[in-house]
Amino acid sequence: MDMNESNSAWYERAKAVTPGGVNSPVRAFNGVGGVPLVVKGGKGAKVFSSDGRELTDYCCSWGAMILGHADDEVTESIASQAAKGTTFGIVTENEVLFAERLCALVPGMDKVRAVNSGTEAVMSALRLARGVTGRDLLVKFDGCYHGHSDSMLVKSGSGVLTAGNDSSASSAGVPADFARHTVSLPYNDFDAAREFFAMRGREVAAVIVEPAAGNMGLVTPKEGFLAELRELTRASGSLLICDEVINGFRFGLSTYSSLHAGIEPDLVTLGKVIGGGLPLAAVGGKAMYMDCFAPEGSVYQAGTLAGNPLAVAAGLKTLEILERDNPYAGMSDRCARIADGVNAIAEAKGLPVRAASFGGVFTIFCSADPVRDLAGAMRCDTALYAKIFHGLYDRGIYIAPSQFECNFVSASHTDSNVDSFVSAFAGIFR
């Protein structure tokens, strides 16, 4: 086996043994065309392709790698734990320390349960909400993605949008009855939320929302929108679930809802950053709800590898570094410089492009107008985005291979990386 064979050769081999050649659809480059990137490793802000290319990575495992790839301290913590055992199916000391740290950092999080993925965290939170309210109806928002459980594949974002499907049930195999129990409202639309709750609020088990939407590109909430959802759910006896799988610990050392919206949801889902690059997510919230999970309560949830020692070790070390080094201001500044540079070039060239950024997250929207919701995202010029993607890719820069995903700046990205990004973007339209 030639370990230096091309991306194309590796991808052909992948397609022979994996559906579409990928283990998650957006990796297939369907949103931009071309042969998907295959990597053999990464370090810091760089990834190294199978055919020997070095690229500056702004995908960062969809935001999980907030410190950059193969951080020395995180990898050492994983290796140290591996030498002691990889999984036990028994409570470990680090699980307790990890839960204590999350509860200390997230206001209103009295208790937390570890799971293996964001999808699993959301699925567990929704079951809990239905169990404690005795209601079935769920409310989400158009373009927000909450994993691939059946109840949430309704007008979803992320790879569902990349595949060109924004219909009511966004996947084959989802029974119509599942979709019937999920209502999707326009994101950032105060009136739609108020009108729906006036009519059916007492039927709603939970409202789930990405506080800052990250799966139709980066779309931040209008001032007061999240507070309005908090009031509507409280008045109707429904639970508010903030899905912070992307948001949590990405914009600061807590959740978006606490740091930037000033609200306390009933339940919060976390993932990505908290796992330090390994499969780890969590659902947490007020004790009066969390105590309804088995074994204390009647809402069943379980997992053989939940809270596994390797992931918890990586997560604990990542949180420790974020607390110690506080890289958030630097990431935010570099992200803003990328967006400002792109926007200045777009304006000078008359391009229908607007880069949006917040904290260490940005999206290059191929639209002349600001994107505030799914309708705006769907008006973007995906062919122009593909041109930008490949123009940057050819110049050694890897961004999300879809108009409907976010890009991320890690603590390992430098001012020089930012300058190179802006220069490369300018070079596409020279």
Secondary structure, 3 states (H helix, E strand, C coil): CCCCCCHHHHHHHHHHHCHHHCCCHHHHCCCCCCCCCCEEEEEECEEEECCCCEEEECCCCCCCCCCCECCHHHHHHHHHHHCCCCCCCCCCHHHHHHHHHHHHHCCCCCEEEEECCHHHHHHHHHHHHHHHHCCCEEEEECCCCCCCCHHHCECCCCHHHHCCCCCCECCCCCCHHHHHCEEEECCCCHHHHHHHHHHHHHHEEEEEECCCECCCCCECCCCCHHHHHHHHHHHHCCEEEEEECCCCCCCCCCCHHHHCCCCCCCEEEECHHHHCCCCCEEEEECHHHHCCECCCCCECCCCCCCCCHHHHHHHHHHHHHHHHHCCHHHHHHHHHHHHHHHHHHHHHHCCCCEEEEECCEEEEECCCCCCCCHHHHHCCCHHHHHHHHHHHHHCCEECCCCCCCCEECCCCCCHHHHHHHHHHHHHHCC
